[in-house]
Amino acid sequence: MNSFIKFSLCLLVFFQLNATSFAFEHEDSDVHFLEYNPNVIQKNRFKKKPYFLLFAAQWCHWCHVFNEKTLTDEKVISYLNENFVNVFIDADINTSAYQKYKAKGVPFTVFLNPDTSEYYKYSGTLYAEPFLEVIQDVIQNVKQGKTVDGEKIFAFEYNPPTKFNKSTLDNMRNTYIKGVLDNFDTEEYGVGNGIKTILPETFLYLIKSTKGENRQDSVLWISETLKKAIENIYDPIEGGFFRYAETDDWDIPHYEKMAGLNAGTILLLYKVNEENPNPKFIEVAQQSIHYLSNTLYDEETGSFLSFQAADTSYYFLNENRRKNVKPPLVISKVFTDHLAVTLTYLLDVLDYSKDNNLENKVIHSLDFLSGMILNNKQIYHFYNIKEKQWRGKSGLQDHVLLAKLFQRAADKFQNESYNKAYSKMLRFLKLNYYDEKKQIFVDPELDTNDYEYLMAMNGDIVFALMGQSKKSAI
């Protein structure tokens, strides 16, 4: 059997197994990992070896499992060190790299040819034996000049449309809506027939944009999806939704909790309750607000955090037993992009919830971000709470999300500092990311033909500009 087919089967088996939580300590691995930076790939071309790129995250349960169960195997260690340039990439810190290689989830593996062209990539975790077969096959195929998926990397080209009118936009919107509705699982609910999760942005768009029969279907199916999620991937003791379920019947939760997902789901619960009232939706929304305001909020920093790591065994305990054990790790970093998404949702949640504590914490978080913007000559990607220091170069996505957030915040609170932060973000965007020739905003570090990403970024910038009510900031 081809090893890549075997490895796919092994992934299915692997994800059915329970595992405990491990420390995120790739630094202690005997695999000779290079820490990622934008130049690390090109600087190591002289070695004439293929590259093993490992995307991981501190909160990711299966990343820890891969580290503990696979990257400790002596045969794997020896083979990787002898035959590959091994590069570790923190997916949350290096978002530009994550976008460049179009990673999907974590852990995510990318193999590059010695000339740095893409050879193969996949999402998920393997045990040592099947992983060893994969990396051995990579070396054999690379030596023979063979490829796996035959993907070619095309140079990025974009020409502004000569005609772009309301009819074009309507067609795009209708095609998108039809695509989502056609892929709804009307038996188990949720979108698709594989992994199940809540899609706040998509579902909120359907509620806002659909009409007639499509709207009736959307409200019904989203309402039933929320019921499934509450039943299967919701923590009824502490509040908060888990990241997703592995199967189409919402079984086997992935127990990470994400601030952005929960903030968006809270808003979705309130919106759906307006259309299809359900006391359970309000109860869960309020409990999830309590979770965000307590577990995922750092009082000293005055900011919401982004992630709580998974711990399978912890969430099987009842309330009394949980009091006697250490809760899952909350990541002690504030990520600019994730915080901006969280706060953008919570600004709308405040229209439904009269929780003064929540409003105060939203304002404190906005003040924390606006302080970073107004008191520095650049935008940073994350704040290390233990070091009390902003770090990491921001890319296009951070700038776009901050501009969108502070346009909304300035309008909602009539706060001059927020308006100044918004204006500064627009200036930074025009100065650093606007391509006069292509007439769009691009990230110069992303040599990519990912049109979906560029459309999303430029669309958000348009919304930020359209929402400016008093004066032009550029």
C-alpha positions in Angstrom: 0.0 0.0 0.0 1.3 3.5 -0.9 2.6 5.1 2.3 0.6 8.3 1.7 -2.6 6.3 1.6 -1.5 4.4 4.7 -0.7 7.7 6.5 -4.2 9.0 5.7 -5.8 5.9 7.3 -3.5 6.2 10.3 -4.7 9.8 10.8 -8.2 8.5 11.2 -7.2 6.0 13.8 -5.0 8.5 15.6 -7.8 11.0 16.1 -10.0 8.4 17.7 -7.6 7.9 20.7 -7.7 9.8 23.9 -4.6 11.6 25.0 -3.5 13.8 27.8 -2.1 17.3 27.6 1.7 17.8 27.1 4.0 20.8 27.5 4.8 22.8 24.4 8.6 22.4 24.4 9.9 21.9 20.9 13.0 23.7 22.2 13.9 20.5 24.1 13.4 18.2 21.1 16.4 16.4 19.7 15.2 17.2 16.2 17.5 20.1 15.1 14.8 22.7 14.5 15.6 26.1 13.1 13.2 28.8 14.4 11.3 30.4 11.6 12.1 33.9 10.2 11.3 35.2 6.7 14.9 34.5 5.5 15.5 31.1 7.1 14.4 29.1 4.0 16.6 31.0 1.5 19.6 31.1 3.9 19.7 27.3 4.0 19.5 26.5 0.3 23.2 25.8 0.3 22.6 22.6 2.2 20.7 21.2 -0.8 18.3 19.3 1.4 14.5 19.2 1.3 12.7 21.2 4.1 10.4 19.9 6.8 8.2 22.8 8.0 6.2 22.2 11.1 3.4 24.6 12.0 2.2 24.3 15.6 0.6 26.3 18.3 1.0 26.4 22.1 -2.7 25.7 22.7 -2.9 22.8 20.2 -3.4 19.4 21.9 -2.4 17.3 18.9 0.8 19.4 18.4 1.8 18.4 21.9 1.0 14.7 21.1 3.1 14.9 17.9 6.0 16.4 19.8 5.8 13.7 22.6 4.9 10.6 20.6 6.5 11.1 17.2 9.4 13.6 17.5 10.9 11.6 20.4 11.4 8.5 18.3 15.1 7.9 17.7 14.6 6.7 14.1 12.5 9.8 13.3 15.0 12.1 15.0 18.0 10.6 13.2 16.3 10.6 9.8 15.1 14.2 10.0 18.4 15.5 11.3 20.4 13.7 8.6 18.1 14.4 5.6 16.1 17.6 6.1 16.4 21.2 7.0 13.8 21.3 9.9 12.0 24.5 10.6 9.6 25.1 13.5 6.9 27.7 12.9 4.6 29.0 15.6 1.4 29.5 13.7 0.1 32.2 15.9 3.3 34.3 15.9 4.2 33.8 12.2 0.8 34.4 10.6 2.4 35.6 7.3 4.2 32.2 6.9 0.9 30.4 7.8 -0.8 32.3 5.0 2.0 32.0 2.6 1.9 28.2 2.7 -1.9 28.2 3.0 -1.8 26.1 6.1 -5.1 24.7 7.4 -5.2 24.0 11.1 -2.4 22.8 13.3 -0.3 20.8 13.4 0.4 21.4 9.7 3.3 19.9 7.8 4.9 21.3 4.6 7.7 19.6 2.7 9.7 21.8 0.3 12.1 20.7 -2.4 15.8 21.7 -2.0 15.1 24.6 -4.4 12.3 25.7 -1.9 9.4 24.9 -4.2 6.5 23.2 -2.6 6.6 19.4 -2.6 3.7 18.2 -0.3 1.7 19.3 2.6 -0.9 17.9 4.9 -2.8 18.7 8.1 -2.9 16.4 11.2 -0.8 14.2 13.4 1.0 10.8 12.8 2.6 8.4 15.1 6.3 7.6 14.6 6.1 4.6 12.3 3.8 6.0 9.6 5.5 9.4 9.8 8.9 7.8 9.3 7.5 6.1 6.1 6.3 9.5 4.9 9.6 11.3 5.3 11.5 8.3 3.8 9.2 8.5 0.7 9.8 12.2 0.5 13.6 11.7 0.3 13.3 8.9 -2.2 11.0 10.9 -4.5 13.0 14.1 -4.2 16.1 12.3 -5.2 14.3 10.9 -8.3 12.8 14.3 -9.2 9.3 13.1 -8.6 6.4 15.1 -7.3 3.3 14.1 -5.2 0.5 16.5 -6.0 2.0 18.3 -9.1 1.1 21.7 -7.8 2.8 24.6 -9.6 3.4 28.0 -8.0 2.3 30.8 -10.3 3.5 34.3 -10.1 1.0 36.6 -8.5 -0.8 38.7 -11.1 -3.8 41.0 -10.6 -5.5 43.4 -12.9 -8.2 45.7 -11.6 -11.5 45.0 -13.2 -12.6 47.6 -15.8 -16.2 47.0 -14.9 -17.4 46.3 -11.4 -21.0 47.1 -10.6 -23.8 46.1 -8.4 -24.9 43.3 -10.6 -21.4 41.7 -10.3 -21.6 42.0 -6.5 -25.1 40.5 -6.4 -24.0 37.5 -8.5 -21.0 36.9 -6.2 -23.2 37.2 -3.1 -25.9 34.9 -4.5 -23.3 32.3 -5.6 -21.7 32.3 -2.1 -25.1 32.0 -0.3 -26.1 29.1 -2.6 -22.8 27.3 -2.0 -23.2 27.5 1.8 -26.8 26.5 1.8 -26.2 23.6 -0.6 -23.6 22.2 1.7 -25.6 22.4 4.9 -26.1 19.0 6.6 -29.9 19.0 7.1 -29.7 15.8 9.2 -26.9 16.4 11.7 -26.7 20.2 10.9 -23.6 22.3 10.5 -21.9 22.7 7.2 -20.4 19.8 5.3 -20.2 16.1 6.2 -16.9 16.0 8.1 -15.6 18.1 10.9 -18.4 20.1 12.5 -18.0 23.5 14.1 -19.8 26.9 14.5 -19.0 29.4 11.7 -20.0 32.7 13.3 -19.0 35.0 10.4 -20.6 32.8 7.8 -23.8 32.3 9.8 -24.1 35.9 10.7 -23.8 36.8 7.0 -26.6 34.4 6.1 -28.9 35.9 8.7 -28.1 39.4 7.4 -28.1 38.8 3.7 -30.7 36.1 2.8 -34.3 36.7 1.9 -37.5 34.6 1.5 -37.1 30.9 1.6 -33.3 31.1 1.8 -33.7 33.2 5.0 -36.2 30.7 6.5 -33.8 27.8 5.8 -30.9 29.7 7.1 -32.5 30.6 10.4 -33.8 27.1 10.9 -30.6 25.3 10.1 -28.4 27.7 12.1 -30.7 27.4 15.1 -30.5 23.6 14.9 -26.7 23.8 14.5 -26.5 25.8 17.6 -28.6 23.3 19.5 -26.2 20.5 18.3 -23.2 22.6 19.3 -24.6 23.3 22.8 -25.2 19.6 23.3 -21.8 18.4 22.0 -19.1 21.0 22.0 -20.2 23.3 24.8 -18.8 23.3 28.4 -21.9 23.4 30.6 -19.8 23.8 33.8 -17.5 26.8 33.0 -19.1 28.0 29.8 -17.5 28.4 26.4 -17.5 26.4 23.2 -14.8 24.0 22.2 -13.0 24.4 18.9 -14.8 21.7 16.8 -16.0 18.1 16.7 -14.2 15.6 14.6 -17.2 13.8 13.1 -20.3 14.7 11.2 -22.5 13.7 14.1 -20.7 16.2 16.4 -18.7 13.5 18.3 -15.2 13.7 19.7 -14.7 17.4 20.6 -11.3 19.1 20.2 -11.2 20.8 23.6 -9.3 24.0 22.8 -11.3 27.1 23.5 -10.8 30.2 21.4 -11.9 33.7 22.3 -12.8 34.8 18.8 -15.0 31.7 18.2 -16.8 32.2 21.5 -17.3 35.9 21.0 -18.8 35.3 17.5 -21.0 32.5 18.8 -22.3 34.6 21.6 -23.4 37.3 19.1 -24.9 34.5 16.9 -26.9 33.2 19.8 -28.4 36.6 20.4 -29.1 37.1 16.7 -30.8 33.7 16.2 -32.8 34.2 19.4 -34.4 37.3 17.8 -35.6 35.2 14.9 -36.3 31.9 16.7 -36.6 32.6 20.5 -35.0 30.0 22.7 -34.2 30.6 26.5 -31.3 28.2 26.2 -29.6 30.4 23.7 -29.7 33.3 26.1 -28.5 31.2 29.0 -25.6 29.8 27.1 -24.7 33.3 25.7 -24.6 34.7 29.3 -22.6 31.8 30.6 -20.1 32.2 27.7 -19.8 35.9 28.4 -18.9 35.0 32.0 -16.3 32.5 30.7 -14.7 35.2 28.4 -14.8 37.8 31.1 -13.1 35.6 33.7 -11.0 32.8 32.2 -9.9 34.6 29.0 -9.3 38.0 30.5 -6.0 39.2 32.1 -6.7 41.7 34.8 -3.2 43.0 35.0 -2.9 43.7 31.3 -6.5 44.8 31.0 -7.1 42.7 27.9 -8.9 39.6 26.7 -6.7 36.7 25.9 -7.0 34.4 22.8 -6.7 30.7 23.7 -7.2 28.1 26.4 -5.4 24.8 25.7 -7.1 21.5 25.6 -7.0 18.9 28.3 -9.2 15.9 27.5 -9.2 14.4 31.0 -10.1 17.8 32.7 -13.4 18.2 30.8 -14.6 14.7 31.8 -14.6 15.8 35.4 -17.6 17.1 37.2 -17.7 20.6 38.8 -16.5 19.5 42.3 -13.6 17.4 41.0 -12.5 20.2 38.7 -12.0 22.4 41.8 -9.3 20.1 43.0 -7.2 20.0 39.8 -5.3 22.6 37.7 -7.4 23.9 34.8 -6.1 23.8 31.2 -3.4 26.4 30.4 -4.5 29.8 29.2 -1.9 31.1 26.8 -0.2 34.2 28.3 0.1 36.2 25.1 -2.2 38.7 23.5 -2.4 38.4 19.7 -3.3 41.5 17.9 -5.4 39.8 15.2 -7.3 37.5 17.5 -8.0 40.3 20.0 -9.3 42.5 17.2 -11.7 39.8 16.0 -12.9 39.1 19.5 -13.5 42.8 20.2 -15.3 43.4 16.9 -17.8 40.7 17.8 -18.2 42.0 21.4 -19.0 45.5 20.3 -22.2 44.1 18.8 -22.8 41.8 21.7 -23.0 44.9 23.9 -26.2 45.9 22.1 -27.8 42.8 23.5 -26.1 42.3 26.8 -26.4 44.9 29.5 -23.4 43.4 31.4 -21.5 46.4 32.7 -18.6 44.2 33.6 -18.3 43.0 29.9 -18.5 46.6 28.6 -15.7 47.7 31.0 -13.5 44.9 29.9 -14.1 45.6 26.2 -13.2 49.3 26.8 -10.0 48.3 28.8 -9.0 46.0 25.9 -9.6 48.7 23.4 -7.5 51.1 25.5 -4.7 48.4 25.6 -4.7 48.1 21.8 -5.0 51.8 21.1 -2.1 52.5 23.4 0.0 50.2 21.4 -1.0 51.9 18.2 -0.6 55.5 19.4 2.5 55.1 21.4 4.7 53.3 18.9 6.0 53.8 15.4 4.9 50.4 14.2 2.2 47.8 14.9 3.2 44.7 16.9 1.7 41.3 16.4 1.6 40.0 20.0 2.2 41.0 23.6 4.1 38.7 26.0 2.4 39.1 29.3 5.3 37.5 31.3 7.8 39.9 29.7 5.4 42.8 29.6 6.5 43.6 26.1 5.1 43.9 22.6 6.8 41.8 20.0 6.6 40.5 16.5 6.2 42.4 13.2 2.6 42.8 12.1 1.4 42.1 8.6 -1.5 43.2 6.4 -4.1 41.2 8.4 -3.3 42.9 11.7 -3.5 46.3 10.2 -6.8 45.6 8.4 -8.5 44.1 11.5 -7.3 47.0 13.7 -8.7 49.6 11.2 -12.0 47.8 11.1 -12.2 47.5 14.9 -11.3 51.1 15.7 -13.7 52.5 13.1 -16.4 50.6 14.9 -15.2 51.5 18.4 -14.8 55.2 17.6 -18.3 55.3 16.3 -19.8 53.4 19.2 -18.1 55.1 22.1 -17.4 58.5 20.4 -13.9 58.2 21.8 -11.2 60.5 20.3 -8.4 58.1 21.1 -10.1 55.4 19.2 -10.6 57.8 16.2 -6.9 58.6 16.3 -6.0 55.0 16.4 -8.3 54.4 13.4 -6.8 57.2 11.4 -3.3 56.0 12.1 -4.1 52.5 11.0 -5.4 53.8 7.7 -2.2 55.9 7.2 -0.1 52.8 7.9 -2.2 50.7 5.5 -1.8 53.2 2.6 1.9 53.8 3.3 3.0 50.1 3.7 0.5 48.0 1.9 -1.2 49.8 -1.0 0.0 48.8 -4.4 -0.6 51.8 -6.8 -0.2 49.6 -9.9 -2.6 46.8 -8.8 -4.8 49.3 -7.0 -5.3 46.9 -4.0 -3.7 46.4 -0.6 -1.2 43.6 -0.6 1.3 42.1 1.9 4.8 42.4 0.3 5.9 39.4 2.4 3.3 37.1 0.9 4.3 36.1 -2.6 1.0 34.5 -3.0 -1.8 34.0 -5.5 -4.4 33.6 -2.8 -7.1 35.7 -4.2 -9.6 34.7 -1.5 -7.3 36.1 1.2 -6.7 39.4 -0.7 -10.4 39.8 -1.4 -11.2 39.3 2.3 -8.5 41.9 3.4 -9.5 44.5 0.8 -13.2 43.9 1.5 -12.6 44.6 5.2 -10.7 47.8 4.3 -13.6 49.0 2.2 -16.0 48.4 5.1 -13.7 50.4 7.4 -13.6 53.3 4.9 -17.3 53.2 4.3 -18.0 53.4 8.0 -15.9 56.5 8.5 -18.6 59.1 9.4 -16.8 62.4 10.1 -13.7 62.9 8.1 -11.2 61.2 5.8 -8.2 59.8 7.7 -6.0 59.5 4.7 
